[in-house]
Amino acid sequence: MMRILIVDDYPLFREGLGQLISQLYPTGAIFSVGSFEAAMRILKRYGHFELIMLDASLPDIEGLIGLQRLQQHDAAIPVVILSDSTNPATVLAALEQGARGYILKTAEIGDVKNALQLVQQGETYISPAVLTAVKTLPTVATAPLPELVIDEPWLQKLGLTHRQFEVLCLMVQGLPNKTIANRLQCSEGTVKLHVSAILRALHARNRTEAVQAANRLGICS
């Protein structure tokens, strides 16, 4: 059974989000608590969860510290940050610390649905209202490159195939799997397999970390 944990100190917000998620996952078990310590008790009692939605401003712990503790407890659980802040530096810090998504509390219902679907597919979601600002920061590369340049030495160094390197360069451009599949004229399932191989090669937990690693190494630049 799929387990999802909502951690937010506003009961009305918790209840509304819980009802929405219950509609999306009618056979899932939705847990909701109002503090970080209560969340840790739930995790210790029930074990692994498929998703945690964490308020970034809980009364008993600062959000990103809470994110760090959740990563230490079980790094395999995807964590999506819930926040009022549109500060791109805050968004980037959350992603760098392993968050799989960043949803504004003012987001539309459709945005929340898209976020949950993408995160469950292994993608990273950022609310559109802050995505533009995040794109301007140097550690997130989403601007299209003028052309695709294949740097052959990196193929051997990382153990990637030529096609996997192409996929990585398109990931650096910020393209989703479906667009990459169309660009390379292959199936989306094939792209997902390449992305998994790229994450392993770069020791990255998600696409955002892989792109940041590629930027640090100067790959596809």
C-alpha positions in Angstrom: 0.0 0.0 0.0 1.3 3.4 -0.9 1.9 5.6 2.1 2.1 9.5 1.9 2.9 11.7 4.8 1.8 15.4 5.0 3.7 17.5 7.5 2.2 21.0 8.0 1.1 23.0 11.1 -2.1 24.4 9.6 -4.9 21.9 10.1 -7.1 23.3 7.3 -4.3 23.2 4.8 -3.4 19.6 5.9 -6.9 18.5 5.5 -7.4 20.0 2.1 -4.2 18.7 0.7 -5.0 15.3 2.2 -8.4 15.2 0.5 -6.8 16.1 -2.8 -4.2 13.4 -2.5 -6.8 10.8 -1.5 -8.6 11.5 -4.7 -5.4 10.9 -6.7 -4.5 7.8 -4.8 -7.8 6.3 -3.5 -6.1 3.1 -2.3 -3.2 4.9 -0.6 -2.8 5.6 3.1 -2.6 9.3 3.8 -1.0 10.4 7.1 -1.0 14.0 8.2 0.7 15.6 11.3 1.3 19.2 12.5 5.0 19.0 13.6 8.3 17.5 12.6 8.6 15.4 15.7 5.2 13.9 15.1 6.4 13.1 11.6 9.4 11.3 12.9 7.3 9.2 15.3 5.1 8.2 12.3 8.1 7.2 10.2 9.6 5.1 13.0 6.3 3.4 13.6 5.3 2.6 10.0 8.7 2.5 8.2 9.1 3.4 4.6 6.8 6.0 2.9 6.5 6.6 -0.9 6.3 10.4 -0.4 6.6 13.1 2.2 5.2 16.6 1.8 7.1 18.8 4.2 6.2 22.4 5.3 9.3 24.6 5.1 8.2 26.6 8.2 7.2 24.2 10.9 7.1 25.6 14.4 9.4 23.0 15.9 12.1 22.9 13.2 13.4 25.0 10.2 12.2 23.3 7.0 15.6 22.6 5.4 17.0 21.2 8.6 13.9 19.0 8.7 14.7 17.9 5.1 18.3 17.0 6.2 17.0 14.9 9.0 14.5 13.1 6.7 17.4 12.4 4.3 19.4 10.9 7.2 16.5 8.8 8.3 15.6 7.4 4.8 17.2 9.0 1.8 15.0 6.8 -0.5 11.8 8.6 0.5 11.0 11.5 -2.0 10.4 14.7 -0.1 8.5 17.6 -1.6 8.8 21.0 0.1 5.7 23.1 0.7 6.4 26.8 1.1 5.2 30.4 0.8 8.7 31.6 -0.3 9.4 32.4 -3.9 13.1 33.2 -3.1 15.0 31.3 -5.8 18.0 30.8 -3.5 15.7 29.0 -1.0 14.3 26.8 -3.8 17.8 25.9 -5.0 19.0 25.2 -1.5 16.1 22.7 -1.1 16.9 21.0 -4.3 20.6 20.8 -3.5 19.7 19.1 -0.2 17.8 16.4 -2.0 14.2 17.7 -2.2 12.3 16.2 -5.1 10.0 19.1 -5.5 9.1 22.6 -4.4 5.4 23.5 -4.4 4.1 27.0 -3.4 1.2 26.9 -1.0 -0.6 29.2 -3.5 -0.3 26.6 -6.3 -3.4 25.5 -8.2 -4.8 22.1 -7.8 -3.6 21.1 -11.3 -0.1 22.1 -10.3 -0.2 19.8 -7.3 -1.4 16.9 -9.4 1.3 17.5 -11.9 3.9 17.7 -9.2 2.9 14.4 -7.6 2.8 12.6 -10.9 6.2 13.8 -11.9 7.8 13.1 -8.5 6.4 9.5 -8.6 8.0 9.1 -12.1 11.4 10.1 -10.7 11.3 13.7 -11.9 11.8 16.9 -10.0 9.0 19.5 -9.8 9.3 23.3 -9.2 6.2 25.5 -9.1 6.0 27.6 -12.3 5.8 30.8 -10.3 9.4 30.4 -9.1 10.8 28.3 -12.0 11.7 31.4 -14.1 13.7 32.9 -11.2 15.5 29.6 -10.5 16.5 29.3 -14.2 18.5 32.5 -13.9 20.8 31.0 -11.3 24.0 29.5 -12.6 23.7 26.2 -10.8 20.5 25.3 -12.7 21.0 25.0 -16.4 17.7 25.2 -18.3 18.5 27.6 -21.1 18.8 25.9 -24.5 22.3 25.5 -25.9 23.0 26.7 -29.4 24.0 23.2 -30.5 24.7 19.8 -29.1 28.4 19.2 -28.6 29.6 15.7 -27.8 32.7 15.7 -25.7 34.2 12.2 -26.4 36.7 12.1 -23.4 33.8 12.2 -21.0 32.3 9.1 -22.5 35.2 7.0 -21.2 35.6 8.9 -18.0 32.0 8.4 -16.9 31.4 5.1 -18.6 28.5 6.5 -20.7 27.5 5.4 -24.1 27.4 8.0 -26.9 23.6 8.1 -26.8 23.6 8.5 -23.0 25.9 11.4 -23.4 23.4 13.0 -25.8 20.6 12.5 -23.3 22.7 14.1 -20.6 23.4 17.2 -22.8 19.7 17.5 -23.5 18.9 17.1 -19.8 21.3 20.1 -19.2 19.2 22.1 -21.6 16.2 21.4 -19.3 14.3 19.2 -21.7 11.8 16.6 -20.2 12.0 12.9 -21.2 9.2 13.2 -23.8 10.9 16.0 -25.6 14.3 14.2 -25.5 12.6 11.1 -26.9 11.2 13.2 -29.8 14.5 14.9 -30.4 16.4 11.6 -30.5 13.6 9.6 -32.2 13.3 6.9 -29.6 10.8 5.8 -27.0 10.3 7.7 -23.7 10.9 4.4 -21.9 14.4 4.2 -23.6 15.1 7.7 -22.4 14.2 6.8 -18.8 16.7 3.9 -19.0 19.4 6.3 -20.2 18.5 8.8 -17.4 18.9 6.0 -14.8 22.3 5.1 -16.2 23.3 8.8 -16.1 22.2 9.2 -12.5 24.3 6.2 -11.5 27.4 7.5 -13.4 27.2 10.9 -11.8 26.3 9.5 -8.4 23.2 11.7 -8.5 19.9 11.1 -6.7 17.7 12.9 -9.2 17.8 14.9 -12.5 18.6 18.2 -10.8 21.7 16.8 -9.1 22.8 15.2 -12.4 22.5 18.6 -14.2 24.3 20.4 -11.4 27.1 17.7 -11.5 27.4 18.1 -15.3 27.7 21.9 -14.9 30.4 21.5 -12.2 32.4 19.2 -14.5 31.9 21.4 -17.5 30.1 18.7 -19.4 28.1 19.7 -22.5 29.3 23.3 -22.2 
